[in-house]
Amino acid sequence: MDGRDTDACPIAKVARLLSDTWTMMIVHRLNEGPKRFCELERALDGISTRTLTLKLAKLAEDGMVTKAEDGRYLTTERGKGLRRVERAMMRYQEDYL
């Protein structure tokens, strides 16, 4: 596969979007309901403040999360769409891990 093939491949596009553990975990926590930065930090055991800051900025840039006027972060419609991926991951874990 050359670079052009991976640009058009839907699996490659989603893999790039979810290229690390924290991205999916942040969206998962926000899909449970809106949270303030400190609530997210507590819910994500082991994440550094810097990493959370950078990941939230990237997720906002990608249109996955937004920050409400009251300071809470929440998923957009696009971020909520990852619930399908979450369910598939849970089924895979139950069946194979």
N, C-alpha and C positions, 0 to 999 in steps of 0.2 A: 504494500500500500504506500503510495506516495502522499505527500502533504495535501494534495487536492482531494484525494479519496477520503482522508480523515476529516477534512473540512465539511464534506457533504454527509458524512456518516452520522446518523442520529445518536448512536451509542457513543461515539467520540465526543459529540457536542455535550451530552449530559455528563460524561466522564470528566470533561474539562470543568464544567460548572461545579461538580461535586468532587473536586480533585483531592480533598483532604477530609479527615474525620470531623474536624470542628465545624466545617460548613454545614454538613448534614445535621449535626447535633444541635447547632444554634437554631436552624430552621425547625427541627423537631420540637425544641422547647418553646419556640414562639408559636408553633401551630397548636400548642396546648392553650395558649392565650397570651395577650400582650404582657410584656415584662419590662421593668426598668433595667438599666445597665447592671446595677448591683444585684438584682434578682437573677439575672442571667449568669452573672459571674459565680454566684453561689450554686446555681443549678448545674453548672458545667465544671465539675471537679477537675482541677488540674490545668485549667486554661489560664494563661497570664492576661493581665489587664491589656497589655499591648496587643496580644494576639486577638483578643475579643474586639478591641477597638478597630483593628485593621480588617477583621472578618466582617464586622457589621458595616463598615464603610464599603467594602467590596460587594456585599449582599445588597446594599442600598443602590449602589451604582448599577448592579445587574437587575434591579427592579424586583428583587425577591422580598425585601423588607423595607419598611418605612418607619420614620420616627414621628409619633403623634405630637401634638402641641403640648400634651401633658408630660412629655419626656419618655413615654413608654414606646418600646419597639414592638412592631407587629408585622405579621406576614401580609404581603399583598396577595392578590388572586394568583399570581404566578408562584409565589412561595407556597401558598396553600395547595397548589397542584402537586407539590412534592409528597403530599400524603400518600399518593399512589406508590411512590418509590419506597416510602417508609413501610407501607403494608407489605410490599414485595420483599423487602429486606427482613421483616419479621417472619414472614412465611419461610424464607430461605433458612433463616437461623433455626427455626423450629424443625425443619425437615433435614438439615444437613450439618448443623454445628452442635 
